[in-house]
């Protein structure tokens, strides 16, 4: 067998193992370790070549971080980063319990997966009024833990054209950002981005898989001091 094929397969196994180990979290309500539903879906994405994590490139993330630190928000250093993220994660889990929004932590980044079926009407970028209280709860935590920047990423299934899905995903991301800004979260903390249909976490060959792929992911990243 070609050594390049073997290497590629081993790399994939390593990625899947990393995702499983990194996304196993402690549930403060059941007192058990668990692998979230988003993580299970992410394994499908990993097998298909998708990458779990920020869509925004390293350069854009660093520019955003440096701009916010320069604007006076301040940065976290050393062991303070982990503790800060621990407290933020606990408050998000408590506020989002039973809402349909999952909380996944990878390292010191926290991702909230907001399924499209509870966030938006079908083929629409207007946030469902029933979802306002959920976003209000998230906004409270974002304002309390302000030493972060936030990527808001819209995703769609593969139904429809690529260009249409890309635009819809961008509109949905911008709708969520606009709502948070209306709740007094600093606008310069956000990076809205649309991924269209390019980052599935499940198969698009079934209605269940397409439902998982229609989502908005909010990834919260701590502002850390330069090494």
N, C-alpha and C positions, 0 to 999 in steps of 0.2 A: 504494500500500500504506500502511496506517495506520502512522504514525511510531512508535507505541508497539510495534507488532509488530517493526519493524526494530530498535528499541532493545533489545527483549528478546532477539532473535536474536544481536545483536552482543554482548550481555552474556554469553550462553551460550558463544559462541566464545571470549570473553576468559577465562571460567572454565576451559574445557577447556585452553586454552593455558597458563594458570597452573598447572593440575594437572600437565600434562606437564613443564613446565620445573622445577617445584618438586620433583617426585618422581623426577627423573632422578638417580641416585646412582652413586657410584664403588664398584665391587665390588673389595675388596682381594684376592680370590682369582683373578679372571680378568684383573685390571688393565684393565677396560673400564668405560665408562659404560653404565648400563642403566636401563630403565624397568621397575619391578617388576610382577609379575602383579597385585598389589593395585591398582596405579595403572591398569593396563588395565581392570580391573573398575570402578575408580572413575570412569572416563570414561563407562561405561554409566550409572552412578548419576548423574553430573553431567548427562548428557543427559536423564535422567528427572526431574531436579529435586532429587536428593539433594545434600547438602552434605558435602564431605569435611572431616573434622576432628573436634574435640571436640563431643560431644553436650551436655555441660554448658554452661550459659550463661555469659556473661562475668562476671556478678555472682557466681555460685557459684564460678567459678574464682578470681576475685580474693579472695573470702572465704577459700577454702582456702589460697591462697598466703600471704595475710597472717597467717592463724592459725598456719601452720607456721613462718613467719619469726619471729613473736612467741613461738613455743614454743622458739626457740633453735636451729633447724636452720641458720639463716643463709641468705643470698642471694648470688647471683652478679651481677656487674656488668661492664659494658663487654665487652671482648674475651674475658673469661673464660667467658662463656656459650657462645660458639661452640666454643672448645677443649674445654670440659667435655662438650658434646654430641658432638663428634667422637670423643673417647675412649670415651664410653659406647656410641656406635653401633658402633665397631669391635669392642668386646668382645661386644656382643650378636650381631653378625653372625658372629663366630668361634664363639660357643657354640651358635648356632642353625643353623649350616650343616647341611643334610641332615635337619633335623627336620620339615620341612613347614610351619614357621612363617616367614612373610616379615617383613622389616624394611623399613619405609618411613619416610623422613624428610621432613618438610615444615617448612622453616625450622629452628627449634631444637626442634621436637616430634618424637618418635619413636613410631611406631605399630607394634605387633606384631600381626599378623593370625593368629589361631589357628583353623584350620578345625575345624568341629564334628565332622567325621568322625574326627579324630585326638584330639580333646579329650574328647568325651562319647559315650556310647552314644546310639542314636537315641531321641528323646523322653525324655531323662533329664538330670538336672542333676548327677549324680555324675561327678566327673572320672575318666577311665579311668586305671587304675593304670600302664599303659604310658607315660602322659604325665607322671608325676611327675618323672622325671629332667629333662625339658625345663623344667618350672616351677621345679625346683630351680636350674637354671642361670640362669634369669631372676632368681630371688630373690637369687642371689649378686651379680649386677650391680646390682640395685636397692639392695641394702645397701651396696655400694661407692660408688655415686653417689646419696647420700641427699638431695642438694639438689634434689629434684624432688617433684612430686605426680603421682599416677597415676590416670587414669580407666580403669576396667574396664567395658566395654560389651558386653552380650550382644545378639545379633541372631539372628533366625530367618528361615526362608522364609515363604511365604504360605499354606502348608498348615495347616489348622486355623483355629479362630476367632481373631479379633484379641485377645480377652481372654486366651485360653489362651497364645497366642504371647508376649504381653506378660509374663505371669507366668513362663513358662519362661525367657525372656531374662533376667529379673531374678534368678531362682534360679541360673542359670549364672554370671552376673556375681558374685553373692555367694559362690558356691562357689570361684571363682578367688581372690577376695579373702581368704576364710577360709584357703585353702591357703597363700597368701603370708604371712599373719599367723602361721601355724603354723611358718613358716620364719624367723621373727623380723624380718620387715619391719614397720615401724611401721604400725599400723592407721589412724592419723590421716592418713596420706599418701594414702589411697585415696578415690576417689569411684566407688562402684558404680552402674551405671545400666543399665536395660533398654530397648532400642529396639524390641523385638518385630519385626514385619515391615516397619517404616516406613522403613528405610534400606537398601534393597537395593543391592548393587554389581553385580548381574547380573540378567538376566531370570529371573522365576519360571516361565516357560513351558517350561523344559527341566530335566531332572534335573541336568545339569551346572551350570546357573545356580542352582538351588535349593541345591545343595551349596556353592557359593561364598557364598551368602547366610547359611547357617548357620555362624556364627562368633562368636568372642569377640575384640574388639579392645582391646588394652592401649595406651593413649596416655600417654607419659611427657613431662611438661612441666617445664622448669627453673624453679626459684624465682629470680626476677630482682628486683633492687633497684628500688624505685619510681623513675620517671623524674624 
